[in-house]
Amino acid sequence: MYDIQSYHQAASVADAVAALVRDPEAMPIAGGTDVLIQTREGRHAGCHLVSIHGLPELREIRREADGTLVIGSGCTFSQIHASPVLRPRVPMLCDAVDQVGSPQIRNMGTIGGNVCNGVTSADSAPSLLALEAQLELTGPEGVRRVPILEWYTGPGRTVRRREEILTALRIAPEQYEGWYGRYLKYGKREAMEISTLGCAVRVKLSPDRQRVEALRIAYGVAAPTPVRCPESEALAVGRPLDEALVKELGQHVLTELQPRDSWRASKAFRFQIARELCRRAFRQAVIDAGGAIHA
Ligand SMILES: Cc1cc2nc3c(=O)[nH]c(=O)nc-3n(C[C@H](O)[C@H](O)[C@H](O)COP(=O)(O)OP(=O)(O)OC[C@H]3O[C@@H](n4cnc5c(N)ncnc54)[C@H](O)[C@@H]3O)c2cc1C
């Protein structure tokens, strides 16, 4: 049963923020693919919803003059996957969001909802962490930006204040120019499957494509929140592209992860997948970057 006390369709972001300020019990709803499922399960009994669904100001994807990519929080996964602005610059993100749920979910679910729900299984999260996205929030005090690296505070929790709307995700040019990456998701089946574990790897090679210049590794469902692996990233810098590095990376990431047992997979199995996905994603990213792994 959908026990919804009140529903306000906002006319703008400013109107949504004002409605959230007016009603201390109100919460935003965008695509509703999380909120409505939870409401039906009775988790938000008597909820007060402020809808930002379909607001044109949240649906834009653009590239600013300095190269910064700006993705409106209300963009659906389908929109992101098909974006001619994003596809040539951040294909990893376009492909990651294409692994969410089913076509119906990807047509309704938004990237803003995926980030604001704060869950470790969100399929966009590892890519956004590896891209060091900046999150733009609008609240009663105005606009602020939060690096995604400071966003997650615990399972299902973020630094977003209750009356704030996430308006956009920003990716600076230095985060995508010269970088290549892959997101690999492990699930028991191909579609309609929440991630058992997901791994995003991004690599920048030296100009001769023989060494790692910089590396980013991020995981979902390998800890209570989506996480980066800074020590493993650092150990690869300057190293030649060889099997020893691939092996070492896969092993070292495990020291930076805290997966848990769940009905989906055991902790031991998640460690095994984490090692394997890191190695596979790294190999693929190196090939995408024009490099090769030597024996
Ligand atoms: C069948 C099914 C399969 C799914 N499969 C996957 C999957 O494979 N991978 C995956 O990652 N997810 C999956 N999901 C979860 C869901 O589709 C995503 O998390 C989606 O991104 C949520 O977006 P939404 O717009 O529907 O969010 P909503 O349900 O509208 O909101 C989610 C949360 O974010 C808040 N919120 C939303 N937008 C904003 C905003 N702009 N500012 C502030 N707060 C906001 C809401 O208050 C709420 O707390 C699945 C869901 C279903 C029902």
The ligand as an SDF file (V2000), in Angstrom:
LIG
                    3D

 53 58  0  0  0  0  0  0  0  0999 V2000
   13.5540   -3.3000   -9.9740 C   0  0  0  0  0  0  0  0  0  0  0  0
   14.6640   -2.3590   -9.5780 C   0  0  0  0  0  0  0  0  0  0  0  0
   15.9600   -2.6220   -9.9930 C   0  0  0  0  0  0  0  0  0  0  0  0
   16.9970   -1.7700   -9.6340 C   0  0  0  0  0  0  0  0  0  0  0  0
   18.2720   -2.0670  -10.0540 N   0  0  0  0  0  0  0  0  0  0  0  0
   19.2780   -1.2420   -9.7320 C   0  0  0  0  0  0  0  0  0  0  0  0
   20.6030   -1.5310  -10.1870 C   0  0  0  0  0  0  0  0  0  0  0  0
   20.8690   -2.5240  -10.8690 O   0  0  0  0  0  0  0  0  0  0  0  0
   21.5990   -0.6510   -9.8410 N   0  0  0  0  0  0  0  0  0  0  0  0
   21.3520    0.4610   -9.0930 C   0  0  0  0  0  0  0  0  0  0  0  0
   22.2780    1.2140   -8.8230 O   0  0  0  0  0  0  0  0  0  0  0  0
   20.0990    0.7550   -8.6510 N   0  0  0  0  0  0  0  0  0  0  0  0
   19.0750   -0.0660   -8.9480 C   0  0  0  0  0  0  0  0  0  0  0  0
   17.8090    0.2100   -8.4980 N   0  0  0  0  0  0  0  0  0  0  0  0
   17.5990    1.3540   -7.6030 C   0  0  0  0  0  0  0  0  0  0  0  0
   17.1270    2.6690   -8.2620 C   0  0  0  0  0  0  0  0  0  0  0  0
   16.5870    2.4840   -9.5410 O   0  0  0  0  0  0  0  0  0  0  0  0
   18.2500    3.6920   -8.3210 C   0  0  0  0  0  0  0  0  0  0  0  0
   18.8280    3.9070   -7.0560 O   0  0  0  0  0  0  0  0  0  0  0  0
   17.7850    5.0470   -8.9110 C   0  0  0  0  0  0  0  0  0  0  0  0
   18.9210    5.7300   -9.3070 O   0  0  0  0  0  0  0  0  0  0  0  0
   17.0270    5.9410   -7.9550 C   0  0  0  0  0  0  0  0  0  0  0  0
   16.7090    7.1370   -8.6520 O   0  0  0  0  0  0  0  0  0  0  0  0
   15.2530    7.7790   -8.5620 P   0  0  0  0  0  0  0  0  0  0  0  0
   15.2600    8.9990   -9.3580 O   0  0  0  0  0  0  0  0  0  0  0  0
   14.2270    6.7600   -8.8800 O   0  0  0  0  0  0  0  0  0  0  0  0
   15.2490    8.1110   -6.9850 O   0  0  0  0  0  0  0  0  0  0  0  0
   14.0390    8.2960   -5.9990 P   0  0  0  0  0  0  0  0  0  0  0  0
   13.4400    6.9700   -5.6600 O   0  0  0  0  0  0  0  0  0  0  0  0
   13.1220    9.3400   -6.4560 O   0  0  0  0  0  0  0  0  0  0  0  0
   14.8550    8.8470   -4.7370 O   0  0  0  0  0  0  0  0  0  0  0  0
   15.8820    8.0830   -4.1150 C   0  0  0  0  0  0  0  0  0  0  0  0
   16.4100    8.8620   -2.8860 C   0  0  0  0  0  0  0  0  0  0  0  0
   17.1410   10.0040   -3.2960 O   0  0  0  0  0  0  0  0  0  0  0  0
   16.4960   11.2180   -2.8580 C   0  0  0  0  0  0  0  0  0  0  0  0
   16.6180   12.1060   -3.9950 N   0  0  0  0  0  0  0  0  0  0  0  0
   16.3680   11.7830   -5.2960 C   0  0  0  0  0  0  0  0  0  0  0  0
   16.7490   12.7930   -6.0950 N   0  0  0  0  0  0  0  0  0  0  0  0
   17.2420   13.7600   -5.2980 C   0  0  0  0  0  0  0  0  0  0  0  0
   17.8160   15.0440   -5.5400 C   0  0  0  0  0  0  0  0  0  0  0  0
   17.9990   15.5270   -6.7840 N   0  0  0  0  0  0  0  0  0  0  0  0
   18.2120   15.7860   -4.4850 N   0  0  0  0  0  0  0  0  0  0  0  0
   18.0660   15.3120   -3.2240 C   0  0  0  0  0  0  0  0  0  0  0  0
   17.5550   14.1070   -2.9380 N   0  0  0  0  0  0  0  0  0  0  0  0
   17.1570   13.3320   -3.9630 C   0  0  0  0  0  0  0  0  0  0  0  0
   15.0960   10.8160   -2.4470 C   0  0  0  0  0  0  0  0  0  0  0  0
   14.5980   11.6530   -1.4180 O   0  0  0  0  0  0  0  0  0  0  0  0
   15.3220    9.3990   -1.9680 C   0  0  0  0  0  0  0  0  0  0  0  0
   15.8420    9.4070   -0.6700 O   0  0  0  0  0  0  0  0  0  0  0  0
   16.7410   -0.6200   -8.8400 C   0  0  0  0  0  0  0  0  0  0  0  0
   15.4240   -0.3390   -8.4540 C   0  0  0  0  0  0  0  0  0  0  0  0
   14.3910   -1.1920   -8.8040 C   0  0  0  0  0  0  0  0  0  0  0  0
   13.0000   -0.8700   -8.3810 C   0  0  0  0  0  0  0  0  0  0  0  0
  1  2  1  0
  2  3  1  0
  2 52  2  0
  3  4  2  0
  4  5  1  0
  4 50  1  0
  5  6  2  0
  6  7  1  0
  6 13  1  0
  7  8  2  0
  7  9  1  0
  9 10  1  0
 10 11  2  0
 10 12  1  0
 12 13  2  0
 13 14  1  0
 14 15  1  0
 14 50  1  0
 15 16  1  0
 16 17  1  0
 16 18  1  0
 18 19  1  0
 18 20  1  0
 20 21  1  0
 20 22  1  0
 22 23  1  0
 23 24  1  0
 24 25  2  0
 24 26  1  0
 24 27  1  0
 27 28  1  0
 28 29  2  0
 28 30  1  0
 28 31  1  0
 31 32  1  0
 32 33  1  0
 33 34  1  0
 33 48  1  0
 34 35  1  0
 35 36  1  0
 35 46  1  0
 36 37  1  0
 36 45  1  0
 37 38  2  0
 38 39  1  0
 39 40  1  0
 39 45  2  0
 40 41  1  0
 40 42  2  0
 42 43  1  0
 43 44  2  0
 44 45  1  0
 46 47  1  0
 46 48  1  0
 48 49  1  0
 50 51  2  0
 51 52  1  0
 52 53  1  0
M  END
$$$$
